[in-house]
Amino acid sequence: MRLSNPIIEDGALIAVAAQGDAGWFLIAIDRRLEELDRANFETASEVGDAARGYLRRNHPPVGSWGGAWK
């Protein structure tokens, strides 16, 4: 059995870090992370950092007034 860790952002499951033969890889749950799906990393925490960083850079949160948070 392989180890896996959920990656949560703002209370939602966005991805899973799964242990592979050569480290950890990302399984994208959130469609916005498709570009990172199956990307390899050395640690599970690197997977989470990459997923959250990718969302912050490429899909910043939008406030109720319609502008991006700074």
Residue pairs with C-beta under 8 A, 6 or more apart in sequence:
2 18
2 19
2 20
3 18
3 19
3 44
4 16
4 17
4 18
4 19
4 27
5 16
5 17
5 44
5 47
5 48
6 13
6 16
7 13
7 14
7 15
7 16
7 17
7 26
7 47
7 48
7 51
7 52
8 14
9 30
9 51
9 52
9 55
10 61
12 30
13 29
13 30
14 28
14 29
14 30
14 33
14 51
14 52
14 55
15 26
15 27
15 28
15 29
15 30
15 33
15 36
15 47
15 48
15 51
16 26
16 27
16 29
17 24
17 25
17 26
17 27
17 41
17 44
17 47
17 48
18 24
18 25
18 26
18 27
19 44
20 40
22 40
23 40
23 41
23 42
23 43
24 40
24 41
24 42
24 43
24 44
24 46
24 47
25 38
25 39
25 40
25 41
25 47
26 33
26 36
26 37
26 38
26 39
26 41
26 47
26 50
26 51
27 37
27 38
28 34
28 36
28 37
28 51
30 55
32 54
32 55
32 58
32 59
33 51
33 54
33 55
35 54
36 50
36 51
36 54
39 50
41 47
41 50
60 68
60 69
61 68
61 69
62 68
62 69
63 69
